[in-house]
Amino acid sequence: MDNKQINFNTARFITSAPNINQMPADTGVEIAFAGRSNAGKSSALNTITQQKSLARTSKTPGRTQLINVFELSEGKRLIDLPGYGYAKVPEEMKLKWQAALSEYLQKRDSLKGLVVLMDIRHPLKDIDQQLLQWASDSGLPVLALLTKCDKLKSGARKAEVLKVREAVAVFGGNIRVEAFSSLKGTGVDRAREVLTEWLLQGDNEIMPTDEQA
């Protein structure tokens, strides 16, 4: 990879969209963050971008009800998808979130990578596994962040990471698994490395060849 870097703390909020029709133009490169409502998704986004309140955090899981779009630079975006899981909301609202999430994942051409966040103490719930299988089938690279790893001692943390790495191997595809803690900063540099790799791959794809120039 070249020496270009992504400056994550330039991230700025662009819009909240109920569906993909109200999102920015489907060009450039997007990396989406998905996870259960209590997985620490907003905290992870804030930590990676070094902004305390870029993504809203709440003691009430499931507050992210829309697709939130953050722009790093022109054509490079981070996407905060609606949290899935046990959020205490009306069933009708939950179905709307799931429809928006599904539509985004299946139809957004600029989506080039998926960050799946799972609480290290409760990883690989059924819906997490469905998402990983879908990404693998779609040829989409995944970074699985096992969040809140500060809740476990070092030995238990390493054992859990190895266990999850073995478990996701059955899905095939490109799935990397890393321990992550917004509180302690564990895994943050690694996450930025992977995101940078994905965000810059688009630059190589759109560079004109000598014949096209």
N, C-alpha and C positions, 0 to 999 in steps of 0.2 A: 504494500500500500504506500502511496506517496506521503509526503510530509504535511499535507494539508490537515488542518484540525478544525473541529467544530467548537465554537464558543457557546456552550450550553446556557450560560447565564444571560445571553441575549434573548432568550425565549420570552415572547410576549403573547398575551391572550388576544386572539383574533375574533372568535365567535363561538357561541353555543348553538348547536343545530339539533332539531328534533329528528332529522333524517338526512340522508346524503344529498337530497335535492337542495338543501339550504347550506351546504358546505362550500368552501372555496373551490375553484376550478380543479378538476381531477388531473393535475399535472405535477411534475416534480416528484419528490420522495416523501412519503409519510411513514412514521413508525408509530404503531398503535400500542397503547397500554391497556391490558384487560385483566380482570381478576374479580374474585368474589368481593362482595361489599365490605368485608372486614379484613381484606388482605394488605391494607396499607398502600394502596395504589397512589393516592394523592400525595402522601408523605414521600413516596419514592420519587415522584415527579419533582416535587419541591427540592429534594435533596440533590438529585442529579443536576438540576438547573441552578442550584445555589440560590433559590428564591423561596423565602419562607411562606409566601402566600400565593404562589402562582396558581396552584391547584388548591381548591378548598379542601381543608381537612375538617372532619367532624367526628364527634363522639357518637353520632348516630349513623351507622353504616347505611350506605345506599343513597347518600345525598346527591351523588352525581347521576342526574336523570337525563342529561343531554350529552351529545357528542361534543366535547370541548376541544377546540382547535388552538394550538399554540405554534407560532411561527418563530423559527430560529434565524432564518435568513430567507431570501426569496427562493421559493421552491423547495424549502426544507421545513417540515412540520412534525410536531409531536401531537398525537391524538389521545385524549383521555376518554375512553369508552365508558358507557354506563356500567356501573358495578352490577354483577349478577350474584344471586344467592338469596340470603334470607331477609332482605330489606323489608321492613314493615310498611308496605304500601298496598293500596288496593290492587287486586289481581289484574284489573284492566290496565292499570298503569304499568305493572310488571310486564305484561304481554307486549305493550308498546315499546318498552325498553329493549326487550328481547328481539323484537322485529327490527328495530333500528340497528342494533348490534349485528344481527345476522345479515341485514342488507349491506351494511358497511363492509363487513368482512368478505362478502361474496362479490361485490360489484365495484369496489374501489380500486382502480388500476394503479394508482400511485402508492398503494400500500406495499412496502418492500420488506417489512419486518414486524414481528409481533413480540411484545414483552408480556409474558404471562406471570402475574404475581400470585404467589401462594404462601400462606402462613406456614413456616417451616414445621410447625407442630401439627398441622392438619393439611398436608399436601395431597394433590391428586384426587380430589373429590370427582364424582362422576362428570360434572360439567367442565371441570378442568381437563379431564381426559378427552372429552368430546372435542374441546377446542384444540388441544394438541394434535389429535388425530386429523382434524380438519386441516390444520396448518400443514401438517406433513403431507397429506393427500394433495394439497394445493401447491406444494413446493415452496412454501413460505418459511424462511428461517425464523426460529424462535429462541428467545432468551428467557428461560424460566428463572425468575428470581425468587428464592425462598426467603421471604421477608421475616422480620422480627427475630433474626437469628441470635440476637443478644439475649433472648430468653433461654437459650440452651448453653450449656457448658461446651467448651471447645471440642471435646471428644464426641459428644452426642451430636453436635452440629456437623462435624465431618462425616460421621456415620450416616446421618440423614441425607446429606448431599449425595453421598455414594449410592445410597439406597434409591433415591429418586432418579439419579443418572441411569442406574440399571433398569429401573421400571420404565423410563421413557424410551429406552432403546427399542422396545417392541413397536413403537409407532414409526420407526424409520425416520427419514428426513433429517434436517439439520436443527437439532434441539440442544442448546447449551444450558447447563444448570449451574447456578452459582448461589452461594449464601449471600444474604443482603440484610443490612440493618441501617435504617434511616437515622436511628439514634446514635449509633457508634461509627457510622460511615463505612462499615464493612461492605465490600463488593461494589462500592460506588465507582471507583476508577475503572474496574473491569467492565461495569455496565456502560460507562461512557466510551470505552474502547470499542465495544461491540456496536453501539449505536453509531459511532463515527464511521465505522467500516460500512454499515448499511447506508448511511446518509450520503457517503461519498461515492458509493458504487453507481449512483445515478449520474454523477458527473462523467464517469467513463462511458456510460451507455449513450449519452447525448452528444459526446464529442464528435464532430464531423471527421470523417476520414479524408485522406488527401484527395480521393476521387470526388467526394461530395463538396469539398471546400471550393 
